[in-house]
Amino acid sequence: MSDQKKPKKLLVAGGGTGGHVLAGIAIADEWRQEFPNSKIMFVGSEQGLESRLVPKHGYPLVKLKIGALNRVSLKTRLLTMFKLPFSFLKALWVLIKFRPNAVIGVGGYASGPVVMLARFLAPLFGIKTAILEQNSVAGFTNRMLGKWVHQVFCAFEDGASTFTRSKVVITGNPIRSHLKKLPPSKDEPFTLFIFGGSQGALGINTMIMDALPFLKKENVEFIHQTGVNDYERVKSAYEREGITGVRVEKFIDDMASCYEKSSLVICRAGASTLSELASVGRAAIFIPLPTAADNHQEKNARIFEKIGAAIVVPQGSLTGSQFAEKILSLKNDHQRIHSIEEKVRPFYRGDSAELIVKGLVRA
């Protein structure tokens, strides 16, 4: 791919969640590695995590004033409709000025105007357009864009059914990760690693807190990322139960060491989390976010569960004693944990970003 006529400029559109943004950064990193003299630009929203994550990784970011249209109040929808013309004008200005060779939407509302305009400009400027669908069910924006773009990259085979099959390439989910494949987890000490994403998850925290009275005498150690807002409540719960051997943090940077120490992970089922767990090879109880758009987290998790690669517990479906019983049944059956660890590994593809970059070049 060293031909000078091959694409050099990449525009990554979208964001909102950490999963969308980090996938875009993984693709950008691969593009830069493939084309060292390339130029890369991100376009996102003012409210999303891209405002913090993209500059942190050294890429320029243009922000659009844009909101949601799906599953929101009438007021929010009207406000979004008012902002849309301005977002389209700014997106048009960015595309004409930057003149990308390829544009990929990674999900989130900001990808809509950029990818749509890029597709209309494609015959004039020779732009290749694509989207990445990270989940097993396509989101609102991607369902719309998938009808128009040249190429659709899907993390799951199940996600391909929404789109014209000839456009689809199954790539797995690209993650920007230095996490290494880990050996099987240790039987002792039995350590739970609990997290709900960078913001924490009140629902997961509450389920664990309800289970603590039934776990405190069972030689269980805890690593718990609570999120900033729920830290004091969770910390007090461990103290109230007199539990030692616990690490409670608002936010954890050294995920690699936590995965290494963990015997079992309890977490949400976002696309990037699933890929991380598969990359390190750890067993998990997934507690999907019940308010996720199109219930995509539970649908993602059920794909893993179907082949024995995870356990799914809907939020609030178990009492504290029932949840503790489920955790302890795994603690006492480490062979099952090892079986889950083996079955989750194939869900990770280390070449996902490479496949997407190659697909963009060929699109």
VEXKOLMAR-901189 format. One record per residue (C-alpha): residue in three letters; x, y, z; residue number from 1. Coordinates in Angstrom, 1 decimal, padded with zeros to 4 digits. Example, Ala and Ser with C-alpha at 12.3 -4.5 7.8 and 13.67 -1.06 7.14 Angstrom:
2
+------+--------+--------+--------+-----+
: rest :      u :      v :      w :  nr :
+------+--------+--------+--------+-----+
:  Ala :  012.3 : -004.5 :  007.8 :   1 :
:  Ser :  013.7 : -001.1 :  007.1 :   2 :
+------+--------+--------+--------+-----+
# end
This chain:
363
+------+--------+--------+--------+-----+
: rest :      u :      v :      w :  nr :
+------+--------+--------+--------+-----+
:  Met :  000.0 :  000.0 :  000.0 :   1 :
:  Ser :  002.9 :  002.3 : -000.6 :   2 :
:  Asp :  001.6 :  003.6 : -003.9 :   3 :
:  Gln :  001.5 :  007.4 : -003.8 :   4 :
:  Lys : -001.9 :  007.3 : -005.4 :   5 :
:  Lys : -003.4 :  005.5 : -002.4 :   6 :
:  Pro : -005.4 :  007.4 :  000.2 :   7 :
:  Lys : -003.5 :  009.7 :  002.5 :   8 :
:  Lys : -006.2 :  011.7 :  004.3 :   9 :
:  Leu : -008.7 :  010.1 :  006.7 :  10 :
:  Leu : -011.7 :  011.7 :  008.4 :  11 :
:  Val : -013.2 :  009.9 :  011.3 :  12 :
:  Ala : -016.7 :  011.1 :  012.2 :  13 :
:  Gly : -018.8 :  010.3 :  015.3 :  14 :
:  Gly : -018.3 :  009.5 :  018.9 :  15 :
:  Gly : -020.4 :  010.2 :  022.0 :  16 :
:  Thr : -019.4 :  007.1 :  024.0 :  17 :
:  Gly : -015.9 :  005.8 :  024.8 :  18 :
:  Gly : -016.4 :  002.7 :  022.7 :  19 :
:  His : -017.1 :  004.8 :  019.6 :  20 :
:  Val : -014.3 :  007.1 :  020.2 :  21 :
:  Leu : -011.7 :  004.5 :  021.0 :  22 :
:  Ala : -012.6 :  002.5 :  017.9 :  23 :
:  Gly : -012.1 :  005.6 :  015.8 :  24 :
:  Ile : -008.7 :  006.2 :  017.4 :  25 :
:  Ala : -007.7 :  002.6 :  016.8 :  26 :
:  Ile : -008.5 :  003.0 :  013.1 :  27 :
:  Ala : -006.7 :  006.3 :  013.0 :  28 :
:  Asp : -003.6 :  004.8 :  014.6 :  29 :
:  Glu : -003.6 :  002.0 :  012.0 :  30 :
:  Trp : -004.1 :  004.5 :  009.1 :  31 :
:  Arg : -001.1 :  006.5 :  010.4 :  32 :
:  Gln :  001.0 :  003.4 :  010.6 :  33 :
:  Glu :  000.1 :  002.4 :  007.1 :  34 :
:  Phe :  000.5 :  005.9 :  005.7 :  35 :
:  Pro :  003.2 :  007.7 :  007.8 :  36 :
:  Asn :  002.8 :  011.0 :  006.0 :  37 :
:  Ser : -001.0 :  011.0 :  006.2 :  38 :
:  Lys : -003.3 :  013.6 :  007.7 :  39 :
:  Ile : -006.1 :  012.5 :  010.0 :  40 :
:  Met : -009.0 :  014.6 :  011.4 :  41 :
:  Phe : -011.9 :  013.8 :  013.7 :  42 :
:  Val : -015.3 :  015.4 :  013.7 :  43 :
:  Gly : -017.5 :  014.9 :  016.7 :  44 :
:  Ser : -020.0 :  016.5 :  019.0 :  45 :
:  Glu : -019.5 :  019.1 :  021.7 :  46 :
:  Gln : -021.0 :  016.8 :  024.4 :  47 :
:  Gly : -019.3 :  013.5 :  023.7 :  48 :
:  Leu : -016.2 :  011.9 :  025.2 :  49 :
:  Glu : -014.3 :  012.7 :  022.0 :  50 :
:  Ser : -013.7 :  016.2 :  023.3 :  51 :
:  Arg : -011.4 :  014.7 :  025.9 :  52 :
:  Leu : -010.1 :  011.5 :  024.3 :  53 :
:  Val : -009.2 :  012.6 :  020.8 :  54 :
:  Pro : -006.9 :  015.5 :  021.6 :  55 :
:  Lys : -005.3 :  013.3 :  024.3 :  56 :
:  His : -004.2 :  010.9 :  021.6 :  57 :
:  Gly : -002.8 :  013.7 :  019.4 :  58 :
:  Tyr : -005.5 :  014.1 :  016.7 :  59 :
:  Pro : -007.3 :  017.3 :  015.7 :  60 :
:  Leu : -011.0 :  017.5 :  016.4 :  61 :
:  Val : -013.7 :  019.6 :  014.9 :  62 :
:  Lys : -016.9 :  019.8 :  017.1 :  63 :
:  Leu : -020.4 :  020.1 :  015.8 :  64 :
:  Lys : -023.4 :  021.4 :  017.7 :  65 :
:  Ile : -025.7 :  018.4 :  017.4 :  66 :
:  Gly : -028.1 :  016.5 :  019.5 :  67 :
:  Ala : -030.2 :  013.3 :  019.5 :  68 :
:  Leu : -033.2 :  012.4 :  017.4 :  69 :
:  Asn : -033.9 :  008.8 :  018.5 :  70 :
:  Arg : -035.6 :  008.0 :  021.9 :  71 :
:  Val : -035.6 :  011.6 :  023.1 :  72 :
:  Ser : -038.2 :  014.2 :  024.2 :  73 :
:  Leu : -040.0 :  016.3 :  021.7 :  74 :
:  Lys : -038.1 :  019.4 :  023.0 :  75 :
:  Thr : -034.7 :  017.7 :  022.4 :  76 :
:  Arg : -035.8 :  016.6 :  018.9 :  77 :
:  Leu : -036.9 :  020.1 :  017.9 :  78 :
:  Leu : -033.7 :  021.6 :  019.3 :  79 :
:  Thr : -031.7 :  019.0 :  017.3 :  80 :
:  Met : -033.7 :  019.8 :  014.1 :  81 :
:  Phe : -032.9 :  023.5 :  014.6 :  82 :
:  Lys : -029.2 :  022.8 :  015.0 :  83 :
:  Leu : -029.0 :  020.4 :  012.0 :  84 :
:  Pro : -028.7 :  023.0 :  009.2 :  85 :
:  Phe : -025.7 :  024.6 :  011.0 :  86 :
:  Ser : -024.1 :  021.2 :  011.6 :  87 :
:  Phe : -024.5 :  020.3 :  007.9 :  88 :
:  Leu : -022.9 :  023.7 :  006.8 :  89 :
:  Lys : -020.0 :  023.2 :  009.2 :  90 :
:  Ala : -019.5 :  019.6 :  008.1 :  91 :
:  Leu : -019.6 :  020.7 :  004.4 :  92 :
:  Trp : -016.9 :  023.4 :  005.1 :  93 :
:  Val : -014.7 :  020.8 :  006.8 :  94 :
:  Leu : -015.0 :  018.3 :  004.0 :  95 :
:  Ile : -014.3 :  020.9 :  001.3 :  96 :
:  Lys : -011.3 :  022.3 :  003.2 :  97 :
:  Phe : -009.8 :  019.0 :  004.3 :  98 :
:  Arg : -010.6 :  017.0 :  001.1 :  99 :
:  Pro : -010.3 :  013.5 :  002.7 : 100 :
:  Asn : -009.7 :  010.4 :  000.6 : 101 :
:  Ala : -011.8 :  008.4 :  003.0 : 102 :
:  Val : -014.5 :  009.1 :  005.6 : 103 :
:  Ile : -015.6 :  006.6 :  008.2 : 104 :
:  Gly : -018.5 :  007.0 :  010.7 : 105 :
:  Val : -017.9 :  005.2 :  013.9 : 106 :
:  Gly : -021.4 :  005.7 :  015.4 : 107 :
:  Gly : -023.0 :  008.5 :  017.3 : 108 :
:  Tyr : -025.1 :  011.4 :  016.0 : 109 :
:  Ala : -022.1 :  013.5 :  014.8 : 110 :
:  Ser : -021.3 :  010.9 :  012.2 : 111 :
:  Gly : -024.7 :  011.5 :  010.4 : 112 :
:  Pro : -024.2 :  014.9 :  008.6 : 113 :
:  Val : -020.5 :  014.3 :  007.9 : 114 :
:  Val : -020.8 :  010.8 :  006.3 : 115 :
:  Met : -024.0 :  011.8 :  004.4 : 116 :
:  Leu : -022.4 :  014.9 :  002.9 : 117 :
:  Ala : -019.2 :  012.9 :  002.2 : 118 :
:  Arg : -021.2 :  010.4 :  000.2 : 119 :
:  Phe : -022.8 :  013.1 : -001.9 : 120 :
:  Leu : -019.4 :  014.7 : -002.5 : 121 :
:  Ala : -017.8 :  011.4 : -003.3 : 122 :
:  Pro : -018.2 :  011.6 : -007.1 : 123 :
:  Leu : -016.7 :  015.1 : -007.2 : 124 :
:  Phe : -013.8 :  014.6 : -004.8 : 125 :
:  Gly : -013.3 :  010.8 : -005.0 : 126 :
:  Ile : -014.1 :  010.2 : -001.3 : 127 :
:  Lys : -014.6 :  006.6 : -000.1 : 128 :
:  Thr : -017.2 :  006.4 :  002.6 : 129 :
:  Ala : -017.8 :  003.7 :  005.2 : 130 :
:  Ile : -019.4 :  003.1 :  008.6 : 131 :
:  Leu : -018.4 :  000.9 :  011.5 : 132 :
:  Glu : -021.2 : -001.0 :  013.4 : 133 :
:  Gln : -019.8 : -002.2 :  016.7 : 134 :
:  Asn : -022.9 : -003.9 :  018.0 : 135 :
:  Ser : -025.0 : -006.9 :  017.1 : 136 :
:  Val : -027.9 : -004.6 :  016.3 : 137 :
:  Ala : -027.4 : -001.4 :  014.2 : 138 :
:  Gly : -027.9 :  002.0 :  015.8 : 139 :
:  Phe : -030.3 :  004.6 :  014.4 : 140 :
:  Thr : -027.6 :  006.7 :  012.7 : 141 :
:  Asn : -025.9 :  003.7 :  011.1 : 142 :
:  Arg : -029.2 :  002.3 :  009.9 : 143 :
:  Met : -029.7 :  005.5 :  007.9 : 144 :
:  Leu : -026.1 :  005.8 :  006.7 : 145 :
:  Gly : -025.8 :  002.1 :  005.7 : 146 :
:  Lys : -028.1 :  002.7 :  002.8 : 147 :
:  Trp : -025.7 :  005.1 :  001.2 : 148 :
:  Val : -022.1 :  004.4 :  002.1 : 149 :
:  His : -019.7 :  002.4 :  000.0 : 150 :
:  Gln : -018.7 :  000.0 :  002.7 : 151 :
:  Val : -020.0 : -001.3 :  006.1 : 152 :
:  Phe : -017.7 : -002.8 :  008.7 : 153 :
:  Cys : -019.4 : -005.0 :  011.3 : 154 :
:  Ala : -018.0 : -006.3 :  014.6 : 155 :
:  Phe : -020.6 : -009.1 :  014.7 : 156 :
:  Glu : -022.1 : -011.3 :  012.0 : 157 :
:  Asp : -025.5 : -010.5 :  013.6 : 158 :
:  Gly : -025.0 : -006.9 :  012.9 : 159 :
:  Ala : -024.7 : -007.5 :  009.1 : 160 :
:  Ser : -028.4 : -008.4 :  008.6 : 161 :
:  Thr : -029.5 : -004.7 :  008.6 : 162 :
:  Phe : -027.3 : -003.8 :  005.6 : 163 :
:  Thr : -026.9 : -004.8 :  002.0 : 164 :
:  Arg : -024.7 : -007.9 :  002.3 : 165 :
:  Ser : -022.4 : -007.1 : -000.6 : 166 :
:  Lys : -021.3 : -004.0 :  001.3 : 167 :
:  Val : -020.5 : -005.8 :  004.6 : 168 :
:  Val : -017.1 : -006.9 :  005.9 : 169 :
:  Ile : -017.0 : -008.6 :  009.2 : 170 :
:  Thr : -013.9 : -007.2 :  011.0 : 171 :
:  Gly : -014.5 : -007.6 :  014.7 : 172 :
:  Asn : -014.3 : -004.5 :  016.9 : 173 :
:  Pro : -011.1 : -002.4 :  016.7 : 174 :
:  Ile : -009.8 : -001.4 :  020.1 : 175 :
:  Arg : -006.8 :  000.8 :  020.9 : 176 :
:  Ser : -005.4 : -001.5 :  023.5 : 177 :
:  His : -002.0 : -002.5 :  024.9 : 178 :
:  Leu : -003.7 : -005.3 :  026.9 : 179 :
:  Lys : -002.0 : -008.6 :  026.5 : 180 :
:  Lys : -003.5 : -012.1 :  026.4 : 181 :
:  Leu : -003.4 : -013.4 :  030.0 : 182 :
:  Pro : -002.9 : -016.9 :  031.3 : 183 :
:  Pro : -005.9 : -018.5 :  033.0 : 184 :
:  Ser : -007.0 : -016.8 :  036.1 : 185 :
:  Lys : -005.9 : -018.0 :  039.5 : 186 :
:  Asp : -008.3 : -019.9 :  041.8 : 187 :
:  Glu : -007.0 : -018.1 :  044.9 : 188 :
:  Pro : -007.4 : -015.4 :  045.9 : 189 :
:  Phe : -010.8 : -015.2 :  044.3 : 190 :
:  Thr : -011.0 : -011.6 :  043.1 : 191 :
:  Leu : -013.9 : -009.8 :  041.6 : 192 :
:  Phe : -013.1 : -006.9 :  039.3 : 193 :
:  Ile : -016.2 : -004.7 :  039.1 : 194 :
:  Phe : -016.6 : -001.7 :  036.8 : 195 :
:  Gly : -019.3 :  000.1 :  034.8 : 196 :
:  Gly : -017.2 :  002.1 :  032.3 : 197 :
:  Ser : -015.4 :  005.4 :  032.9 : 198 :
:  Gln : -018.5 :  007.0 :  034.5 : 199 :
:  Gly : -019.2 :  004.0 :  036.7 : 200 :
:  Ala : -022.7 :  002.3 :  036.8 : 201 :
:  Leu : -025.1 :  002.9 :  039.7 : 202 :
:  Gly : -027.1 : -000.2 :  038.8 : 203 :
:  Ile : -024.1 : -002.5 :  039.0 : 204 :
:  Asn : -022.8 : -000.8 :  042.2 : 205 :
:  Thr : -026.2 : -001.3 :  043.9 : 206 :
:  Met : -026.4 : -005.0 :  042.9 : 207 :
:  Ile : -022.9 : -005.6 :  044.4 : 208 :
:  Met : -023.8 : -003.6 :  047.5 : 209 :
:  Asp : -026.9 : -005.8 :  048.0 : 210 :
:  Ala : -024.7 : -008.9 :  047.7 : 211 :
:  Leu : -022.0 : -007.9 :  050.1 : 212 :
:  Pro : -023.7 : -009.2 :  053.3 : 213 :
:  Phe : -023.7 : -012.7 :  051.7 : 214 :
:  Leu : -020.1 : -012.4 :  050.3 : 215 :
:  Lys : -018.2 : -010.9 :  053.2 : 216 :
:  Lys : -017.3 : -014.3 :  054.9 : 217 :
:  Glu : -016.5 : -016.1 :  051.6 : 218 :
:  Asn : -012.8 : -015.1 :  051.1 : 219 :
:  Val : -013.6 : -012.9 :  048.2 : 220 :
:  Glu : -011.4 : -009.9 :  047.3 : 221 :
:  Phe : -012.7 : -006.9 :  045.4 : 222 :
:  Ile : -011.4 : -004.4 :  042.9 : 223 :
:  His : -014.2 : -001.9 :  042.3 : 224 :
:  Gln : -014.3 :  001.1 :  040.0 : 225 :
:  Thr : -017.3 :  003.1 :  041.2 : 226 :
:  Gly : -017.3 :  006.2 :  039.1 : 227 :
:  Val : -016.9 :  009.6 :  040.6 : 228 :
:  Asn : -020.5 :  010.2 :  041.7 : 229 :
:  Asp : -021.1 :  006.9 :  043.5 : 230 :
:  Tyr : -017.7 :  006.5 :  045.2 : 231 :
:  Glu : -018.7 :  007.5 :  048.8 : 232 :
:  Arg : -021.8 :  005.4 :  048.8 : 233 :
:  Val : -020.0 :  002.3 :  047.6 : 234 :
:  Lys : -017.0 :  002.8 :  049.8 : 235 :
:  Ser : -019.3 :  003.2 :  052.9 : 236 :
:  Ala : -021.0 : -000.1 :  052.0 : 237 :
:  Tyr : -017.7 : -002.1 :  052.1 : 238 :
:  Glu : -016.8 : -000.4 :  055.4 : 239 :
:  Arg : -020.2 : -001.1 :  056.9 : 240 :
:  Glu : -019.9 : -004.8 :  056.2 : 241 :
:  Gly : -016.3 : -004.8 :  057.6 : 242 :
:  Ile : -014.9 : -006.2 :  054.4 : 243 :
:  Thr : -011.1 : -006.0 :  054.0 : 244 :
:  Gly : -009.0 : -007.0 :  050.9 : 245 :
:  Val : -010.9 : -004.4 :  048.9 : 246 :
:  Arg : -009.7 : -001.7 :  046.5 : 247 :
:  Val : -012.4 :  000.9 :  045.8 : 248 :
:  Glu : -011.5 :  003.7 :  043.2 : 249 :
:  Lys : -013.4 :  006.4 :  041.4 : 250 :
:  Phe : -011.5 :  005.6 :  038.2 : 251 :
:  Ile : -008.9 :  003.0 :  037.4 : 252 :
:  Asp : -006.1 :  003.6 :  034.9 : 253 :
:  Asp : -004.2 :  000.4 :  035.2 : 254 :
:  Met : -006.9 : -001.9 :  033.7 : 255 :
:  Ala : -004.2 : -004.4 :  032.7 : 256 :
:  Ser : -003.1 : -005.2 :  036.2 : 257 :
:  Cys : -006.8 : -005.4 :  037.4 : 258 :
:  Tyr : -007.7 : -007.9 :  034.7 : 259 :
:  Glu : -004.6 : -009.9 :  035.5 : 260 :
:  Lys : -005.6 : -010.1 :  039.2 : 261 :
:  Ser : -009.2 : -010.8 :  038.5 : 262 :
:  Ser : -010.9 : -014.2 :  038.8 : 263 :
:  Leu : -014.2 : -012.9 :  037.5 : 264 :
:  Val : -015.3 : -009.6 :  036.0 : 265 :
:  Ile : -018.6 : -007.9 :  036.6 : 266 :
:  Cys : -019.4 : -005.2 :  034.0 : 267 :
:  Arg : -021.6 : -003.7 :  031.4 : 268 :
:  Ala : -021.7 : -005.1 :  027.8 : 269 :
:  Gly : -020.6 : -002.2 :  025.6 : 270 :
:  Ala : -018.7 : -003.1 :  022.5 : 271 :
:  Ser : -015.3 : -002.0 :  023.6 : 272 :
:  Thr : -015.6 : -003.8 :  027.0 : 273 :
:  Leu : -016.5 : -007.0 :  025.2 : 274 :
:  Ser : -013.5 : -006.7 :  023.0 : 275 :
:  Glu : -011.2 : -006.0 :  025.9 : 276 :
:  Leu : -012.4 : -009.0 :  027.8 : 277 :
:  Ala : -011.9 : -011.2 :  024.8 : 278 :
:  Ser : -008.4 : -009.8 :  024.2 : 279 :
:  Val : -007.3 : -010.6 :  027.8 : 280 :
:  Gly : -009.4 : -013.8 :  028.1 : 281 :
:  Arg : -011.4 : -013.2 :  031.3 : 282 :
:  Ala : -014.7 : -014.6 :  032.3 : 283 :
:  Ala : -017.5 : -012.1 :  033.0 : 284 :
:  Ile : -021.0 : -011.6 :  034.4 : 285 :
:  Phe : -022.5 : -009.0 :  032.1 : 286 :
:  Ile : -025.1 : -006.6 :  033.5 : 287 :
:  Pro : -026.2 : -004.8 :  030.3 : 288 :
:  Leu : -027.2 : -001.2 :  030.5 : 289 :
:  Pro : -031.0 : -001.4 :  030.4 : 290 :
:  Thr : -031.5 :  002.0 :  028.8 : 291 :
:  Ala : -029.0 :  001.4 :  025.9 : 292 :
:  Ala : -030.4 :  002.3 :  022.5 : 293 :
:  Asp : -032.2 : -000.6 :  020.9 : 294 :
:  Asn : -031.2 : -002.7 :  023.9 : 295 :
:  His : -027.9 : -003.4 :  022.1 : 296 :
:  Gln : -025.9 : -004.2 :  025.2 : 297 :
:  Glu : -028.1 : -007.1 :  026.1 : 298 :
:  Lys : -028.2 : -008.4 :  022.6 : 299 :
:  Asn : -024.4 : -008.2 :  022.4 : 300 :
:  Ala : -024.1 : -010.0 :  025.7 : 301 :
:  Arg : -026.5 : -012.8 :  024.7 : 302 :
:  Ile : -024.3 : -013.6 :  021.7 : 303 :
:  Phe : -021.5 : -014.4 :  024.2 : 304 :
:  Glu : -023.8 : -016.2 :  026.5 : 305 :
:  Lys : -025.2 : -018.4 :  023.8 : 306 :
:  Ile : -021.9 : -020.2 :  023.3 : 307 :
:  Gly : -020.9 : -020.2 :  027.0 : 308 :
:  Ala : -018.5 : -017.2 :  026.7 : 309 :
:  Ala : -020.2 : -015.2 :  029.5 : 310 :
:  Ile : -023.0 : -015.1 :  031.9 : 311 :
:  Val : -025.8 : -012.4 :  031.6 : 312 :
:  Val : -027.7 : -011.0 :  034.5 : 313 :
:  Pro : -030.2 : -008.3 :  033.7 : 314 :
:  Gln : -030.0 : -005.3 :  036.0 : 315 :
:  Gly : -032.2 : -005.7 :  039.1 : 316 :
:  Ser : -033.3 : -009.2 :  038.2 : 317 :
:  Leu : -031.7 : -010.9 :  041.3 : 318 :
:  Thr : -031.9 : -010.2 :  045.0 : 319 :
:  Gly : -028.6 : -009.6 :  046.8 : 320 :
:  Ser : -028.6 : -013.2 :  048.1 : 321 :
:  Gln : -029.4 : -014.6 :  044.6 : 322 :
:  Phe : -026.6 : -012.5 :  043.0 : 323 :
:  Ala : -024.1 : -013.6 :  045.7 : 324 :
:  Glu : -025.2 : -017.2 :  045.1 : 325 :
:  Lys : -024.4 : -016.9 :  041.4 : 326 :
:  Ile : -021.0 : -015.4 :  042.1 : 327 :
:  Leu : -020.2 : -018.1 :  044.7 : 328 :
:  Ser : -021.3 : -020.9 :  042.4 : 329 :
:  Leu : -018.5 : -019.7 :  040.0 : 330 :
:  Lys : -016.0 : -019.3 :  042.8 : 331 :
:  Asn : -016.6 : -022.9 :  043.7 : 332 :
:  Asp : -016.4 : -024.1 :  040.1 : 333 :
:  His : -013.2 : -022.6 :  038.6 : 334 :
:  Gln : -013.3 : -025.2 :  035.8 : 335 :
:  Arg : -016.3 : -023.4 :  034.5 : 336 :
:  Ile : -014.5 : -020.1 :  034.8 : 337 :
:  His : -011.6 : -021.5 :  032.7 : 338 :
:  Ser : -014.1 : -022.8 :  030.2 : 339 :
:  Ile : -015.6 : -019.3 :  029.8 : 340 :
:  Glu : -012.2 : -017.8 :  029.5 : 341 :
:  Glu : -011.4 : -020.2 :  026.6 : 342 :
:  Lys : -014.7 : -019.5 :  024.8 : 343 :
:  Val : -014.4 : -015.7 :  025.0 : 344 :
:  Arg : -011.0 : -015.4 :  023.4 : 345 :
:  Pro : -012.2 : -016.0 :  019.8 : 346 :
:  Phe : -014.3 : -012.9 :  019.9 : 347 :
:  Tyr : -011.2 : -010.8 :  019.8 : 348 :
:  Arg : -009.6 : -010.1 :  016.4 : 349 :
:  Gly : -006.2 : -008.4 :  016.6 : 350 :
:  Asp : -006.4 : -007.4 :  012.9 : 351 :
:  Ser : -009.7 : -005.5 :  013.1 : 352 :
:  Ala : -008.2 : -002.0 :  012.5 : 353 :
:  Glu : -006.0 : -003.4 :  009.7 : 354 :
:  Leu : -009.0 : -005.0 :  008.0 : 355 :
:  Ile : -010.9 : -001.7 :  008.1 : 356 :
:  Val : -008.0 :  000.4 :  006.7 : 357 :
:  Lys : -007.5 : -002.1 :  003.9 : 358 :
:  Gly : -011.3 : -002.0 :  003.2 : 359 :
:  Leu : -011.3 :  001.8 :  003.1 : 360 :
:  Val : -008.5 :  001.7 :  000.5 : 361 :
:  Arg : -010.4 : -000.8 : -001.6 : 362 :
:  Ala : -013.9 :  000.7 : -001.1 : 363 :
+------+--------+--------+--------+-----+
# end
